[in-house]
Amino acid sequence: MKKIKAQKLKGFMDVAPHEMRQKAAMMEKIRQVAELFGFGILSTPTLEYSETLLGVGGETDKQVFRFRDNGDRDVCLRFDLTLPLARYIAENYGKVPLPAKCLQMGNVFRAEKPQKGRYREFTQCDLDIVGVDSMDADVEVLVFVTQILRALQVGEFVVRVGNRSILNALQQQLLPGLDDAGWQSVLIAVDKLDKIGEDAVAQLIADEVQVSREDAARFVAAITDANALEQLLGKSAELDAQIQRFTQTCQVVNQSAGEDVVKVDLSIARGLGYYTGMVFETNLLQHLSLGSVCSGGRYNGLVSRFLRDEVPCVGLSVGLSRLQAALSEGQSAQSVAPIYLFRAEEVPLAQAVSLAAALRAEGLGVDLSIKKRKLAQHFKHADKAGFAQVIYLAAAEDIRCKQMSSGEEASYASAAALLQDLVSPPAQP
């Protein structure tokens, strides 16, 4: 039989057991914090009709995995969790009590160029507040960002917050006359500021929408200027109200966080076409090269793609795969169970099985050796696999325990003595 080369598709990844354990722990932490905020778990399909996902603007239409299924239906793998949520709300409109708080966790797919921390299949955790347009909801979403990142112990971070309505006002002032397609091209260009810089973005805008290089440069300079908001004040009562809500939102979140983790940054545009108000991106200060690990914003018009009624929404997405890549950097593999248990050949298997059962009954994970090895090979395996402890049944009344990190060893004459020590270790002096 011809041998097949073992290889996975570019941009897709295998997740090893110790990585899955870390990922599951992160997802559980997000779930716990989400429930403290009143979010309920929602699950939506991985596959949707293409018309559900396509046509929202940005570059996403080029990044979807689209095909015809066995029933000759035009379908796509979801590229985010937001559009499936909008479809769910519309399909169940009148049944779902509003406002609603929804948590989704699942894999999404994007046919983009793979790079560090960026994959073609990855896991996102989305939290959305549906059915209310208020500063209260905007604040709640941003406060959740600060709470979950602290709970995940990611280190220092900054949440950069922009506003699409205010950005629109700057565009009308400095780049008047653009149609919707032209403005969408500008937003896509602005979204690349961190990657290619101000000069390149200005040139890209000039090339894409046929404005002068000078006008494009003035627009880019304005959105990166800390005084841009002041320049817009007094233009209209509606715009002044939006600016006040925007600045107050950031102030309230910083007060809640106890520090200035939220920064006003009008250059944050989010290239997706469905955002209508506040938008934000979050960066880890120790891992800036990864880009944003948590992003989102307000999208008041997305559900109305399916309904006559407007259903305002605001939400966030935690890029779990990218965040895990940052948190696991430099870490060695750890076993799923912390204890590796093996026995000498003269020790009956039943004794080892009974001891493993007793340890597991106390909530201690035990990997009972199922392969015969020499003593040194057992310890070599335990070290390579990342076990925290090794328990060796040398004889019926000789149980030895070794801490792999320190090399400290202890001996016990009975399983009861070992259990007492592991379950209720002596207090340190």
C-alpha positions as CSV (number, residue, x, y, z in Angstrom):
1,M,0.0,0.0,0.0
2,K,1.3,3.4,-0.9
3,K,2.2,5.5,2.1
4,I,0.4,8.8,2.6
5,K,2.4,11.8,3.8
6,A,1.3,12.9,7.2
7,Q,0.6,16.6,6.9
8,K,-2.1,19.1,7.9
9,L,-3.4,22.0,5.9
10,K,-1.5,25.2,6.2
11,G,-3.0,27.5,8.8
12,F,-4.7,24.7,10.7
13,M,-3.3,23.3,13.9
14,D,-3.3,20.2,16.1
15,V,-3.8,21.0,19.8
16,A,-1.9,18.7,22.0
17,P,-3.5,17.3,25.2
18,H,-1.7,19.6,27.6
19,E,-2.6,22.6,25.3
20,M,-6.3,21.4,25.3
21,R,-6.2,21.3,29.1
22,Q,-5.0,24.9,29.2
23,K,-7.5,25.9,26.6
24,A,-10.4,24.3,28.5
25,A,-9.3,26.0,31.7
26,M,-9.3,29.4,29.9
27,M,-12.8,28.7,28.5
28,E,-14.1,27.7,31.9
29,K,-12.7,30.9,33.5
30,I,-14.4,33.0,30.8
31,R,-17.6,31.1,31.4
32,Q,-17.4,31.7,35.1
33,V,-16.8,35.4,34.7
34,A,-19.5,35.7,32.1
35,E,-22.1,34.1,34.4
36,L,-21.1,36.6,37.1
37,F,-22.2,39.3,34.5
38,G,-25.4,37.5,33.7
39,F,-24.4,36.0,30.3
40,G,-26.1,32.8,29.2
41,I,-24.4,30.2,26.9
42,L,-25.6,30.0,23.3
43,S,-24.4,27.6,20.6
44,T,-24.8,28.3,16.9
45,P,-23.9,26.1,13.8
46,T,-20.5,26.1,12.2
47,L,-22.1,26.0,8.8
48,E,-24.5,28.8,7.6
49,Y,-26.1,29.7,4.3
50,S,-23.7,32.0,2.4
51,E,-26.2,34.8,2.2
52,T,-26.3,34.9,6.0
53,L,-22.5,35.6,6.2
54,L,-21.6,37.5,3.1
55,G,-22.1,41.1,2.1
56,V,-21.3,42.9,5.4
57,G,-18.4,44.8,4.0
58,G,-14.7,44.6,4.8
59,E,-12.4,41.9,3.4
60,T,-14.3,39.0,5.0
61,D,-16.1,38.0,1.8
62,K,-12.6,37.1,0.4
63,Q,-11.7,35.1,3.5
64,V,-14.7,32.7,3.8
65,F,-14.5,29.0,3.1
66,R,-17.5,28.7,0.7
67,F,-18.8,25.6,-1.2
68,R,-21.9,23.8,-2.3
69,D,-22.9,20.9,0.1
70,N,-24.3,17.5,-0.8
71,G,-27.7,19.1,-1.2
72,D,-26.3,21.7,-3.6
73,R,-26.9,24.5,-1.1
74,D,-24.6,27.5,-1.2
75,V,-22.9,27.4,2.3
76,C,-20.0,28.9,4.2
77,L,-18.1,28.0,7.3
78,R,-18.6,30.8,9.8
79,F,-15.8,33.4,9.9
80,D,-17.0,34.9,13.2
81,L,-19.7,34.3,15.8
82,T,-21.4,37.7,15.4
83,L,-23.4,37.0,12.2
84,P,-24.7,33.7,13.4
85,L,-25.9,35.5,16.6
86,A,-27.7,38.1,14.5
87,R,-29.3,35.3,12.4
88,Y,-30.3,33.5,15.7
89,I,-31.9,36.7,17.2
90,A,-33.8,37.4,13.9
91,E,-35.0,33.8,13.6
92,N,-36.2,33.8,17.2
93,Y,-37.4,37.4,17.3
94,G,-40.2,37.7,19.8
95,K,-39.2,34.6,21.6
96,V,-35.9,35.8,23.1
97,P,-36.5,38.2,26.0
98,L,-34.6,41.5,25.3
99,P,-32.2,42.8,26.3
100,A,-30.3,39.5,26.2
101,K,-26.8,38.7,27.2
102,C,-25.3,35.8,25.1
103,L,-22.0,33.9,25.4
104,Q,-20.7,31.8,22.5
105,M,-17.6,29.7,22.4
106,G,-16.5,27.9,19.2
107,N,-14.2,27.6,16.2
108,V,-14.3,30.0,13.3
109,F,-12.6,29.8,9.9
110,R,-10.9,32.4,7.8
111,A,-8.9,31.8,4.6
112,E,-6.3,34.4,5.3
113,K,-2.5,34.3,5.3
114,P,-1.3,32.3,8.3
115,Q,1.3,33.9,10.6
116,K,2.3,33.9,14.3
117,G,-0.8,33.8,16.4
118,R,-3.1,33.9,13.3
119,Y,-4.6,30.7,12.0
120,R,-7.3,29.7,9.5
121,E,-9.2,27.8,12.1
122,F,-9.2,29.2,15.6
123,T,-11.4,29.5,18.7
124,Q,-13.3,32.6,19.7
125,C,-15.3,33.4,22.8
126,D,-18.0,36.1,22.1
127,L,-20.1,38.0,24.6
128,D,-22.9,40.2,23.2
129,I,-25.6,42.4,24.7
130,V,-28.6,42.4,22.4
131,G,-31.6,44.8,22.4
132,V,-30.4,48.0,24.0
133,D,-28.4,51.0,22.8
134,S,-27.1,52.7,25.9
135,M,-23.8,53.9,27.4
136,D,-24.6,51.4,30.2
137,A,-24.3,48.5,27.8
138,D,-21.1,49.9,26.3
139,V,-19.5,50.2,29.7
140,E,-20.6,46.7,30.7
141,V,-18.8,45.2,27.7
142,L,-15.6,47.1,28.3
143,V,-15.6,46.3,32.0
144,F,-16.0,42.7,31.2
145,V,-12.9,42.9,29.0
146,T,-10.8,44.2,31.9
147,Q,-12.2,41.6,34.3
148,I,-11.6,38.6,32.1
149,L,-8.1,39.6,31.1
150,R,-7.2,40.0,34.8
151,A,-8.9,36.7,35.6
152,L,-6.8,35.0,32.9
153,Q,-3.6,36.7,34.3
154,V,-2.4,37.9,31.0
155,G,-0.2,40.7,32.4
156,E,-0.4,44.3,31.4
157,F,-2.8,45.3,28.6
158,V,-4.4,48.3,27.0
159,V,-7.9,48.6,25.5
160,R,-7.9,51.2,22.7
161,V,-11.3,52.5,22.0
162,G,-12.5,54.3,18.9
163,N,-15.9,55.3,17.5
164,R,-17.2,54.7,14.0
165,S,-19.8,57.5,14.2
166,I,-17.2,60.0,15.2
167,L,-14.8,58.7,12.6
168,N,-17.6,59.2,10.0
169,A,-17.8,62.8,11.1
170,L,-14.1,63.3,10.5
171,Q,-14.4,61.7,7.1
172,Q,-17.3,64.0,6.1
173,Q,-15.1,67.0,7.2
174,L,-11.8,66.0,5.6
175,L,-12.8,63.5,2.8
176,P,-16.3,64.7,1.7
177,G,-18.1,63.1,-1.1
178,L,-17.2,59.5,-0.6
179,D,-19.9,56.9,-1.4
180,D,-20.4,53.9,0.9
181,A,-17.9,51.7,-1.1
182,G,-15.3,54.4,-0.9
183,W,-15.8,54.9,2.8
184,Q,-15.5,51.2,3.4
185,S,-12.2,51.2,1.5
186,V,-11.0,53.9,3.8
187,L,-12.0,51.9,6.9
188,I,-10.1,48.9,5.6
189,A,-7.0,51.0,5.0
190,V,-7.3,52.6,8.5
191,D,-7.5,49.2,10.1
192,K,-4.0,48.5,8.8
193,L,-2.3,51.5,10.6
194,D,-0.6,49.3,13.1
195,K,0.8,47.0,10.4
196,I,2.0,49.5,7.7
197,G,2.1,52.9,9.3
198,E,0.6,56.3,8.6
199,D,2.4,57.1,5.4
200,A,1.5,53.8,3.7
201,V,-2.2,54.1,4.9
202,A,-2.4,57.6,3.5
203,Q,-1.1,56.4,0.1
204,L,-3.4,53.4,0.2
205,I,-6.4,55.7,0.8
206,A,-5.3,58.0,-2.0
207,D,-5.0,55.1,-4.4
208,E,-8.2,53.3,-3.4
209,V,-10.7,56.2,-3.4
210,Q,-9.0,58.7,-5.8
211,V,-8.4,61.5,-3.4
212,S,-5.3,63.6,-3.2
213,R,-2.3,62.4,-1.2
214,E,-2.5,65.6,0.8
215,D,-6.2,65.1,1.8
216,A,-5.6,61.5,2.7
217,A,-2.6,62.5,4.8
218,R,-4.6,65.2,6.6
219,F,-7.3,62.6,7.4
220,V,-4.8,60.1,8.8
221,A,-3.1,62.8,10.9
222,A,-6.5,63.9,12.3
223,I,-7.5,60.4,13.5
224,T,-4.2,59.8,15.2
225,D,-4.3,63.3,16.9
226,A,-5.3,63.3,20.6
227,N,-7.1,66.6,20.0
228,A,-9.3,65.3,17.2
229,L,-12.4,65.2,19.4
230,E,-12.1,68.8,20.4
231,Q,-11.9,69.8,16.8
232,L,-15.3,68.2,16.2
233,L,-17.1,69.8,19.2
234,G,-19.8,72.3,18.3
235,K,-20.4,70.9,14.8
236,S,-23.8,69.6,15.8
237,A,-25.8,68.7,19.0
238,E,-26.0,65.1,17.9
239,L,-22.3,64.8,17.4
240,D,-21.6,66.5,20.7
241,A,-23.8,64.0,22.4
242,Q,-22.0,61.1,20.8
243,I,-18.6,62.5,21.8
244,Q,-19.9,63.0,25.4
245,R,-21.1,59.4,25.6
246,F,-17.9,58.1,24.1
247,T,-15.6,60.0,26.5
248,Q,-17.8,59.2,29.5
249,T,-17.8,55.5,28.6
250,C,-14.0,55.4,28.7
251,Q,-13.9,57.4,32.0
252,V,-16.3,55.1,33.8
253,V,-14.5,52.0,32.7
254,N,-11.2,53.4,33.9
255,Q,-12.8,54.3,37.2
256,S,-14.1,50.7,37.6
257,A,-10.7,49.2,36.6
258,G,-8.8,51.4,39.0
259,E,-6.3,52.5,36.4
260,D,-6.2,53.9,32.9
261,V,-6.4,50.7,30.9
262,V,-8.8,52.2,28.4
263,K,-7.3,54.7,25.9
264,V,-9.2,56.9,23.4
265,D,-7.9,56.1,19.9
266,L,-9.9,57.2,16.9
267,S,-7.6,55.3,14.6
268,I,-9.3,52.1,15.8
269,A,-11.7,51.5,12.9
270,R,-12.4,47.7,12.7
271,G,-12.6,46.9,9.0
272,L,-15.9,44.9,9.3
273,G,-18.7,46.9,7.7
274,Y,-21.3,46.2,10.4
275,Y,-19.9,48.4,13.2
276,T,-21.9,51.6,13.9
277,G,-20.6,53.1,17.1
278,M,-17.9,52.3,19.7
279,V,-15.2,49.9,18.5
280,F,-12.2,48.6,20.4
281,E,-9.1,46.4,20.3
282,T,-7.0,45.1,23.1
283,N,-3.2,44.5,23.1
284,L,-1.0,42.7,25.6
285,L,1.9,45.0,26.4
286,Q,4.3,42.0,26.6
287,H,3.1,40.5,23.3
288,L,2.4,43.5,21.0
289,S,3.5,41.5,17.9
290,L,0.4,39.3,18.3
291,G,-2.0,42.1,17.6
292,S,-5.3,42.4,19.3
293,V,-6.4,39.5,21.5
294,C,-9.9,40.9,22.3
295,S,-11.9,43.2,20.1
296,G,-15.5,44.3,19.3
297,G,-17.9,47.2,19.4
298,R,-21.4,48.3,18.7
299,Y,-23.3,47.0,15.7
300,N,-26.9,48.4,15.7
301,G,-27.8,47.5,12.1
302,L,-26.7,43.9,11.7
303,V,-29.9,42.1,12.9
304,S,-32.0,44.4,10.6
305,R,-30.4,42.5,7.6
306,F,-33.0,39.9,8.5
307,L,-35.8,42.0,10.1
308,R,-37.6,45.3,9.5
309,D,-36.9,46.3,13.1
310,E,-33.6,47.5,14.3
311,V,-32.2,45.5,17.2
312,P,-29.1,47.3,18.7
313,C,-26.2,45.2,19.8
314,V,-22.8,45.6,21.4
315,G,-20.2,42.8,22.0
316,L,-16.7,41.6,22.2
317,S,-14.7,38.6,20.9
318,V,-11.8,37.0,22.8
319,G,-9.4,35.5,20.3
320,L,-8.7,32.4,22.5
321,S,-6.2,30.7,20.2
322,R,-4.1,33.9,19.9
323,L,-4.3,34.6,23.6
324,Q,-3.3,31.0,24.4
325,A,-0.3,31.3,22.1
326,A,0.8,34.3,24.1
327,L,0.2,32.7,27.5
328,S,1.9,29.4,26.6
329,E,5.0,31.0,25.1
330,G,8.1,29.5,26.7
331,Q,6.1,27.0,28.7
332,S,7.1,23.3,28.8
333,A,4.5,20.5,28.3
334,Q,2.6,19.4,31.3
335,S,0.8,16.1,31.7
336,V,-2.9,16.0,32.0
337,A,-2.7,14.1,35.3
338,P,-0.1,15.5,37.8
339,I,0.9,12.1,39.2
340,Y,2.6,9.2,37.4
341,L,2.3,5.9,39.2
342,F,4.3,2.7,38.4
343,R,5.2,-0.5,40.2
344,A,8.0,-3.0,40.5
345,E,7.4,-6.2,38.7
346,E,7.0,-8.1,42.0
347,V,4.2,-5.8,43.3
348,P,0.8,-7.1,42.3
349,L,-1.1,-5.1,39.7
350,A,-4.2,-5.0,42.0
351,Q,-2.2,-3.0,44.6
352,A,-1.3,-0.4,42.1
353,V,-4.9,-0.2,40.7
354,S,-6.2,0.1,44.3
355,L,-3.8,2.9,45.1
356,A,-4.6,4.8,41.9
357,A,-8.3,4.5,42.7
358,A,-7.8,5.8,46.2
359,L,-5.8,8.8,44.9
360,R,-8.4,9.5,42.2
361,A,-11.2,9.4,44.8
362,E,-9.5,12.3,46.5
363,G,-9.5,14.3,43.3
364,L,-5.9,13.7,42.4
365,G,-5.2,12.9,38.7
366,V,-3.2,9.7,38.3
367,D,-1.7,8.2,35.1
368,L,-1.1,4.5,36.0
369,S,1.8,3.1,33.9
370,I,0.6,0.5,31.5
371,K,4.1,-0.3,30.0
372,K,6.9,-2.2,31.5
373,R,10.1,-0.1,31.8
374,K,13.3,0.0,33.7
375,L,13.4,2.3,36.7
376,A,15.5,5.0,35.0
377,Q,13.2,4.9,31.9
378,H,10.1,5.5,34.1
379,F,11.6,8.6,35.5
380,K,12.9,9.8,32.1
381,H,9.3,9.3,30.7
382,A,7.8,11.2,33.7
383,D,10.2,14.1,33.1
384,K,9.6,14.3,29.4
385,A,5.8,14.1,29.8
386,G,5.8,16.9,32.4
387,F,4.5,15.0,35.5
388,A,4.6,16.9,38.8
389,Q,5.0,13.8,40.9
390,V,6.1,10.2,40.5
391,I,4.9,7.5,42.9
392,Y,6.8,4.2,42.8
393,L,5.6,1.0,44.4
394,A,8.9,-0.6,45.2
395,A,7.4,-3.3,47.4
396,A,4.2,-4.0,49.3
397,E,5.3,-1.7,52.2
398,D,7.6,0.6,50.4
399,I,5.9,3.4,48.5
400,R,8.2,6.1,47.2
401,C,7.2,9.6,46.1
402,K,9.3,12.1,44.2
403,Q,8.6,15.8,43.4
404,M,9.9,16.2,39.8
405,S,10.6,19.9,40.1
406,S,12.7,19.8,43.2
407,G,13.9,16.2,43.2
408,E,12.7,15.8,46.8
409,E,11.9,12.2,47.7
410,A,9.8,10.6,50.5
411,S,9.1,7.1,51.5
412,Y,5.9,5.6,53.0
413,A,5.1,2.3,54.6
414,S,1.5,2.3,53.6
415,A,-1.0,3.8,51.1
416,A,-2.9,5.4,54.0
417,A,0.2,7.4,55.1
418,L,0.8,8.5,51.5
419,L,-2.8,9.6,51.1
420,Q,-2.7,11.5,54.3
421,D,0.4,13.4,53.2
422,L,-0.8,14.1,49.7
423,V,-4.4,15.1,50.6
424,S,-3.5,17.0,53.8
425,P,0.2,17.9,53.6
426,P,1.8,19.1,56.8
427,A,1.7,22.9,57.3
428,Q,4.9,24.7,56.6
429,P,6.6,26.2,59.7
